[in-house]
Amino acid sequence: MKKLMMSALALGVSGGAASAQDLTLQLKWVTQAQFAGYYVALEKGFYDDEGLNVTIKPGGPDIAPTQVIAGGGADVMVDWMPAALAAREKGLPLVNIAQPFKSSGMMLTCLKESGVTGPEDFPGRTLGVWFFGNEFPFLSWMSQLGIPTNGGEDGVEVLKQGFNVDPLLQKQADCISTMTYNEYWQVIDAGITPEQLVTFKYEDNGVATLEDGLYVLEERLEDEAFKESLAKFVRASMKGWEYAAENVEEAADIVLEYDETGAQTEKHQRRMMEEVAKLTAGSTGALDEAAYETTVQSLLAGGSDPVITKEPSGAWTHEITDMMGN
């Protein structure tokens, strides 16, 4: 299986130099079940069936998908909508062409012993926050709550959190950023029980921002052949996501085959796949306009320091998903 992927990597040509049937996908993070649909589509031949040669590039802590696609290193990228819209406002014309993730898995996870029982208890606390574009939902939420993020009795102290749960385990932070399908379970695996935790899902607190969507550069959508390839890619990818949700263990095993780092475990990936399937449930790949609008309003509602300052224009299209027959 790895040989198959290496072959795809060798053949893949990035950016505008790619032929219509060659596509390079840049992931938001490392190889894990968060991206199972794409690896399943590759392994099960769904991309081949569409006449596509797909290269999958894993992400990582030092890889920004927006920079990769801006530099021509990928044709399509997976990213969260807050980061994509913020980048668009700053001049990188990203367009959402499909939205496999229908729900959000982002949470703040707190130790119950900290005394945090609700958002009203956040002031005066230290909260772990991911950066590199992942901070935008948090900043939007704090802005909506009217809580400054520069410390003090009335504000929160922001701890720049690495992609681990150490700040909570070492009690450097009262709460940390977690995903329902990943870091939350790392806390549990460290020996802390659910009863010892208090969790706050972003979408349950009025900050429902869309996560893993598929984005391309706007100018690429002027190419009819490229759009046809995108429609084939999204169709095959959604078939991969459907298969992964129905075959959790096999999907997790496929992800493990493509994890060249060897850092992932079978237990964690199978559990992650179960949780990710809840977030993709009911998605056809087409962006829900109401969910998009909710995301935009959440990002605009930032008082004097919103994530975006104006309603985006041209930030999404149904053209690709309409071409695939949804």
VOKOLDO-707229 format. One record per residue (C-alpha): residue number from 0; residue in three letters; x, y, z. Coordinates in Angstrom, 1 decimal. Example, Ala and Ser with C-alpha at 12.3 -4.5 7.8 and 13.67 -1.06 7.14 Angstrom:
<sites>
SITE   k   r     xx     yy     zz
SITE   0 ALA   12.3   -4.5    7.8
SITE   1 SER   13.7   -1.1    7.1
</sites>
This chain:
<sites>
SITE   k   r     xx     yy     zz
SITE   0 MET    0.0    0.0    0.0
SITE   1 LYS    2.9    2.4    0.8
SITE   2 LYS    4.4    1.4   -2.5
SITE   3 LEU    1.2    2.5   -4.2
SITE   4 MET    1.3    5.9   -2.4
SITE   5 MET    5.0    6.4   -3.2
SITE   6 SER    4.1    5.8   -6.9
SITE   7 ALA    1.4    8.4   -6.7
SITE   8 LEU    3.9   10.8   -5.1
SITE   9 ALA    6.4   10.2   -7.8
SITE  10 LEU    3.9   10.8  -10.5
SITE  11 GLY    2.1   13.7   -8.9
SITE  12 VAL    2.8   17.2  -10.4
SITE  13 SER    1.7   20.1   -8.3
SITE  14 GLY   -0.1   23.3   -9.0
SITE  15 GLY   -0.9   24.6  -12.4
SITE  16 ALA    1.6   22.3  -14.1
SITE  17 ALA   -0.5   19.3  -13.3
SITE  18 SER   -2.5   17.6  -16.1
SITE  19 ALA   -6.2   17.6  -15.7
SITE  20 GLN   -6.3   14.1  -14.2
SITE  21 ASP   -3.4   14.6  -11.8
SITE  22 LEU   -4.4   16.0   -8.4
SITE  23 THR   -2.3   16.7   -5.3
SITE  24 LEU   -4.2   17.0   -2.0
SITE  25 GLN   -2.6   18.8    1.0
SITE  26 LEU   -3.9   17.6    4.4
SITE  27 LYS   -4.4   19.9    7.3
SITE  28 TRP   -2.5   17.5    9.7
SITE  29 VAL   -0.6   14.3    9.9
SITE  30 THR   -1.9   11.0    8.5
SITE  31 GLN   -4.7    9.9   10.8
SITE  32 ALA   -8.4    8.8   10.7
SITE  33 GLN   -9.4   12.5   10.5
SITE  34 PHE   -8.6   12.1    6.7
SITE  35 ALA   -9.6    8.4    6.4
SITE  36 GLY  -12.0    9.1    3.5
SITE  37 TYR   -9.2   10.2    1.2
SITE  38 TYR   -6.9    7.3    2.1
SITE  39 VAL   -9.7    4.8    1.7
SITE  40 ALA  -10.6    6.3   -1.7
SITE  41 LEU   -6.9    5.9   -2.7
SITE  42 GLU   -6.5    2.4   -1.4
SITE  43 LYS   -9.8    1.0   -2.6
SITE  44 GLY   -9.3    2.4   -6.1
SITE  45 PHE  -12.1    5.0   -6.1
SITE  46 TYR   -9.8    7.6   -7.5
SITE  47 ASP   -8.5    5.2  -10.1
SITE  48 ASP  -12.1    4.5  -11.1
SITE  49 GLU  -12.5    8.2  -11.9
SITE  50 GLY   -9.3    8.2  -14.0
SITE  51 LEU   -7.5   10.3  -11.4
SITE  52 ASN   -3.9   10.0  -10.2
SITE  53 VAL   -4.1   11.4   -6.6
SITE  54 THR   -1.2   12.4   -4.4
SITE  55 ILE   -1.9   12.8   -0.7
SITE  56 LYS    0.5   15.1    1.2
SITE  57 PRO    0.3   14.8    5.0
SITE  58 GLY    0.5   17.9    7.0
SITE  59 GLY    2.2   18.6   10.3
SITE  60 PRO    3.1   21.2   12.9
SITE  61 ASP    5.4   23.0   10.5
SITE  62 ILE    3.1   22.8    7.5
SITE  63 ALA    0.5   25.5    6.7
SITE  64 PRO   -1.9   24.2    4.0
SITE  65 THR   -2.6   27.8    2.9
SITE  66 GLN    1.1   28.4    2.2
SITE  67 VAL    1.4   25.1    0.4
SITE  68 ILE   -1.4   25.8   -2.0
SITE  69 ALA   -0.4   29.4   -2.5
SITE  70 GLY    3.1   28.2   -3.5
SITE  71 GLY    1.7   25.7   -6.0
SITE  72 GLY    2.5   22.7   -3.9
SITE  73 ALA   -1.0   21.3   -4.0
SITE  74 ASP   -4.2   21.6   -6.1
SITE  75 VAL   -6.6   21.0   -3.3
SITE  76 MET   -6.2   21.4    0.5
SITE  77 VAL   -8.1   20.4    3.6
SITE  78 ASP   -8.6   23.2    6.1
SITE  79 TRP  -11.0   24.7    8.6
SITE  80 MET  -13.2   27.5    7.3
SITE  81 PRO  -12.2   30.1    9.8
SITE  82 ALA   -8.6   29.9    8.6
SITE  83 ALA   -9.6   29.8    5.0
SITE  84 LEU  -11.8   32.9    5.3
SITE  85 ALA   -9.2   34.8    7.2
SITE  86 ALA   -6.7   33.9    4.5
SITE  87 ARG   -9.1   35.0    1.8
SITE  88 GLU   -9.6   38.4    3.5
SITE  89 LYS   -5.8   38.8    3.6
SITE  90 GLY   -5.5   38.2   -0.1
SITE  91 LEU   -5.3   34.5   -0.7
SITE  92 PRO   -8.4   33.7   -2.9
SITE  93 LEU   -9.4   30.4   -1.5
SITE  94 VAL  -12.8   28.9   -2.5
SITE  95 ASN  -14.6   26.1   -0.7
SITE  96 ILE  -15.6   23.5   -3.3
SITE  97 ALA  -16.9   20.8   -0.9
SITE  98 GLN  -17.6   20.2    2.8
SITE  99 PRO  -17.2   16.6    3.9
SITE 100 PHE  -17.3   17.5    7.6
SITE 101 LYS  -20.9   18.5    8.5
SITE 102 SER  -20.3   19.0   12.3
SITE 103 SER  -17.6   20.4   14.5
SITE 104 GLY  -15.5   18.3   16.9
SITE 105 MET  -13.7   21.2   18.6
SITE 106 MET  -13.9   21.5   22.4
SITE 107 LEU  -12.3   23.1   25.4
SITE 108 THR  -11.6   20.4   28.0
SITE 109 CYS  -11.1   21.4   31.6
SITE 110 LEU  -10.2   19.7   34.8
SITE 111 LYS  -13.3   19.7   37.1
SITE 112 GLU  -11.0   20.4   40.0
SITE 113 SER  -10.2   23.8   38.5
SITE 114 GLY  -13.7   25.0   39.4
SITE 115 VAL  -14.6   25.8   35.8
SITE 116 THR  -18.3   24.9   35.4
SITE 117 GLY  -19.3   27.3   32.6
SITE 118 PRO  -18.0   30.0   30.3
SITE 119 GLU  -18.6   32.5   33.0
SITE 120 ASP  -15.7   31.0   34.9
SITE 121 PHE  -13.2   31.5   32.1
SITE 122 PRO  -12.0   35.0   33.3
SITE 123 GLY   -8.8   34.7   35.3
SITE 124 ARG   -8.0   31.3   33.9
SITE 125 THR   -5.3   29.9   31.7
SITE 126 LEU   -6.6   28.3   28.5
SITE 127 GLY   -4.6   26.2   26.1
SITE 128 VAL   -5.1   27.3   22.5
SITE 129 TRP   -3.7   25.9   19.2
SITE 130 PHE   -2.4   28.5   16.7
SITE 131 PHE   -1.4   28.2   13.1
SITE 132 GLY   -4.9   29.1   12.0
SITE 133 ASN   -6.6   27.0   14.6
SITE 134 GLU   -7.0   29.9   17.0
SITE 135 PHE   -9.7   31.7   15.1
SITE 136 PRO  -12.7   29.8   16.5
SITE 137 PHE  -11.4   30.4   20.0
SITE 138 LEU  -10.7   34.1   19.5
SITE 139 SER  -14.2   34.5   18.0
SITE 140 TRP  -15.8   32.7   21.0
SITE 141 MET  -13.9   34.9   23.5
SITE 142 SER  -14.9   38.0   21.6
SITE 143 GLN  -18.5   37.0   21.6
SITE 144 LEU  -18.3   36.5   25.4
SITE 145 GLY  -16.6   39.8   25.8
SITE 146 ILE  -13.5   38.2   27.5
SITE 147 PRO  -10.1   39.7   26.7
SITE 148 THR   -7.4   37.3   25.7
SITE 149 ASN   -4.5   39.3   27.2
SITE 150 GLY   -4.8   38.1   30.7
SITE 151 GLY   -5.9   39.9   33.9
SITE 152 GLU   -8.8   39.2   36.3
SITE 153 ASP  -11.4   39.9   33.6
SITE 154 GLY   -9.6   38.2   30.8
SITE 155 VAL   -8.0   34.8   30.0
SITE 156 GLU   -4.3   34.0   29.8
SITE 157 VAL   -3.7   32.2   26.5
SITE 158 LEU   -1.2   29.4   26.6
SITE 159 LYS    0.1   28.6   23.1
SITE 160 GLN   -0.6   24.9   23.2
SITE 161 GLY    1.4   22.4   21.3
SITE 162 PHE   -0.5   19.5   19.6
SITE 163 ASN   -0.6   17.5   22.8
SITE 164 VAL   -2.4   17.5   26.1
SITE 165 ASP    0.5   18.1   28.4
SITE 166 PRO   -0.6   21.5   29.7
SITE 167 LEU   -3.7   19.9   31.2
SITE 168 LEU   -1.9   16.8   32.6
SITE 169 GLN    0.8   19.0   34.1
SITE 170 LYS   -1.8   21.5   35.3
SITE 171 GLN   -0.2   24.4   33.4
SITE 172 ALA   -3.7   25.3   32.1
SITE 173 ASP   -7.2   25.0   33.5
SITE 174 CYS   -8.6   24.1   30.1
SITE 175 ILE   -7.0   23.0   26.8
SITE 176 SER   -8.1   22.7   23.2
SITE 177 THR   -9.2   19.2   22.2
SITE 178 MET  -11.0   17.4   19.4
SITE 179 THR  -13.8   14.9   20.1
SITE 180 TYR  -11.9   12.4   18.0
SITE 181 ASN   -8.4   13.0   19.2
SITE 182 GLU   -7.0   14.9   22.1
SITE 183 TYR   -9.9   14.3   24.4
SITE 184 TRP   -9.1   10.6   24.2
SITE 185 GLN   -5.5   11.3   24.8
SITE 186 VAL   -6.5   12.8   28.2
SITE 187 ILE   -8.6    9.7   29.0
SITE 188 ASP   -5.7    7.4   28.0
SITE 189 ALA   -3.5    9.4   30.4
SITE 190 GLY   -5.6    8.1   33.3
SITE 191 ILE   -8.1   10.9   33.8
SITE 192 THR  -11.7    9.8   33.8
SITE 193 PRO  -14.6   11.6   32.1
SITE 194 GLU  -16.1   12.3   35.5
SITE 195 GLN  -13.0   14.4   36.3
SITE 196 LEU  -13.5   16.6   33.2
SITE 197 VAL  -15.8   19.4   32.1
SITE 198 THR  -16.1   19.8   28.3
SITE 199 PHE  -17.4   22.7   26.2
SITE 200 LYS  -18.2   21.9   22.6
SITE 201 TYR  -17.8   25.0   20.5
SITE 202 GLU  -21.0   24.4   18.4
SITE 203 ASP  -23.0   24.0   21.7
SITE 204 ASN  -21.8   27.4   22.7
SITE 205 GLY  -22.8   29.4   19.7
SITE 206 VAL  -19.5   29.1   17.9
SITE 207 ALA  -20.4   26.6   15.2
SITE 208 THR  -17.7   27.0   12.6
SITE 209 LEU  -17.1   24.6    9.8
SITE 210 GLU  -14.0   22.4   10.0
SITE 211 ASP  -12.4   20.1    7.4
SITE 212 GLY  -13.5   21.4    4.0
SITE 213 LEU  -11.9   21.2    0.6
SITE 214 TYR  -10.4   24.4   -0.9
SITE 215 VAL   -8.8   25.5   -4.2
SITE 216 LEU   -7.5   28.8   -5.5
SITE 217 GLU  -10.2   30.8   -7.2
SITE 218 GLU   -8.3   31.2  -10.4
SITE 219 ARG   -8.0   27.5  -10.9
SITE 220 LEU  -11.8   27.3  -11.3
SITE 221 GLU  -11.6   29.1  -14.6
SITE 222 ASP  -10.2   25.9  -16.1
SITE 223 GLU  -13.0   23.6  -17.2
SITE 224 ALA  -10.9   20.5  -17.3
SITE 225 PHE   -9.7   21.2  -13.8
SITE 226 LYS  -13.3   21.5  -12.6
SITE 227 GLU  -14.2   18.2  -14.1
SITE 228 SER  -11.2   16.6  -12.3
SITE 229 LEU  -12.4   18.2   -9.0
SITE 230 ALA  -15.9   16.8   -9.5
SITE 231 LYS  -14.4   13.4   -9.9
SITE 232 PHE  -12.1   13.9   -6.9
SITE 233 VAL  -14.9   15.0   -4.6
SITE 234 ARG  -17.2   12.2   -5.8
SITE 235 ALA  -14.5    9.5   -5.2
SITE 236 SER  -13.6   11.1   -1.8
SITE 237 MET  -17.2   11.1   -0.6
SITE 238 LYS  -17.4    7.5   -1.6
SITE 239 GLY  -14.3    6.9    0.5
SITE 240 TRP  -15.9    8.7    3.5
SITE 241 GLU  -19.1    6.6    3.1
SITE 242 TYR  -17.0    3.4    3.0
SITE 243 ALA  -14.9    4.5    6.0
SITE 244 ALA  -18.0    5.2    8.1
SITE 245 GLU  -19.5    1.8    7.3
SITE 246 ASN  -16.2   -0.1    7.7
SITE 247 VAL  -14.5    1.6   10.7
SITE 248 GLU  -11.9   -1.0   11.5
SITE 249 GLU  -10.8   -1.5    7.9
SITE 250 ALA  -10.6    2.3    7.4
SITE 251 ALA   -8.5    2.7   10.5
SITE 252 ASP   -6.2   -0.1    9.3
SITE 253 ILE   -5.8    1.6    5.9
SITE 254 VAL   -4.8    4.8    7.6
SITE 255 LEU   -2.2    2.9    9.6
SITE 256 GLU   -0.8    1.4    6.4
SITE 257 TYR   -0.1    4.9    5.1
SITE 258 ASP    1.3    6.3    8.4
SITE 259 GLU    5.0    6.3    7.5
SITE 260 THR    5.9    7.7   11.0
SITE 261 GLY    4.5    4.7   12.8
SITE 262 ALA    3.3    7.1   15.5
SITE 263 GLN   -0.4    6.0   15.4
SITE 264 THR   -1.9    3.1   17.2
SITE 265 GLU   -4.7    0.8   16.2
SITE 266 LYS   -6.8    1.5   19.3
SITE 267 HIS   -6.6    5.3   18.8
SITE 268 GLN   -7.2    5.3   15.1
SITE 269 ARG  -10.2    3.0   15.3
SITE 270 ARG  -11.7    5.2   18.1
SITE 271 MET  -10.9    8.3   16.0
SITE 272 MET  -12.6    6.8   13.0
SITE 273 GLU  -15.8    6.1   15.1
SITE 274 GLU  -15.8    9.8   16.2
SITE 275 VAL  -15.0   11.3   12.8
SITE 276 ALA  -17.8    9.3   11.3
SITE 277 LYS  -20.2   11.3   13.5
SITE 278 LEU  -18.9   14.5   12.0
SITE 279 THR  -19.3   13.4    8.4
SITE 280 ALA  -22.7   11.8    8.9
SITE 281 GLY  -25.3   13.0    6.5
SITE 282 SER  -22.8   15.0    4.3
SITE 283 THR  -23.1   14.7    0.5
SITE 284 GLY  -20.0   16.9    0.1
SITE 285 ALA  -22.1   19.9   -0.8
SITE 286 LEU  -21.6   22.9    1.5
SITE 287 ASP  -24.7   23.7    3.7
SITE 288 GLU  -25.3   27.4    3.1
SITE 289 ALA  -26.9   27.9    6.5
SITE 290 ALA  -23.8   26.4    8.2
SITE 291 TYR  -21.6   28.6    6.1
SITE 292 GLU  -23.6   31.7    7.1
SITE 293 THR  -23.4   30.6   10.8
SITE 294 THR  -19.7   30.3   10.5
SITE 295 VAL  -19.4   33.8    8.9
SITE 296 GLN  -21.5   35.4   11.6
SITE 297 SER  -19.5   33.7   14.3
SITE 298 LEU  -16.3   35.1   12.8
SITE 299 LEU  -17.7   38.6   12.3
SITE 300 ALA  -19.0   38.8   15.9
SITE 301 GLY  -15.7   39.8   17.4
SITE 302 GLY  -16.4   43.3   18.6
SITE 303 SER  -13.3   45.5   17.9
SITE 304 ASP  -11.2   42.5   16.9
SITE 305 PRO  -13.2   40.1   14.7
SITE 306 VAL  -11.6   37.2   12.8
SITE 307 ILE  -12.9   38.7    9.6
SITE 308 THR  -14.1   42.2    9.1
SITE 309 LYS  -16.6   41.9    6.3
SITE 310 GLU  -18.9   39.4    4.6
SITE 311 PRO  -16.8   37.3    2.2
SITE 312 SER  -17.7   37.3   -1.4
SITE 313 GLY  -17.1   34.3   -3.7
SITE 314 ALA  -15.7   32.2   -0.9
SITE 315 TRP  -17.6   29.0   -1.8
SITE 316 THR  -19.2   27.4   -4.8
SITE 317 HIS  -21.7   24.5   -5.3
SITE 318 GLU  -20.5   24.2   -8.9
SITE 319 ILE  -18.2   21.2   -8.3
SITE 320 THR  -20.6   19.2   -6.2
SITE 321 ASP  -23.4   20.0   -8.6
SITE 322 MET  -21.2   18.5  -11.4
SITE 323 MET  -21.0   15.3   -9.4
SITE 324 GLY  -24.7   14.8   -9.4
SITE 325 ASN  -25.7   15.8   -5.8
</sites>
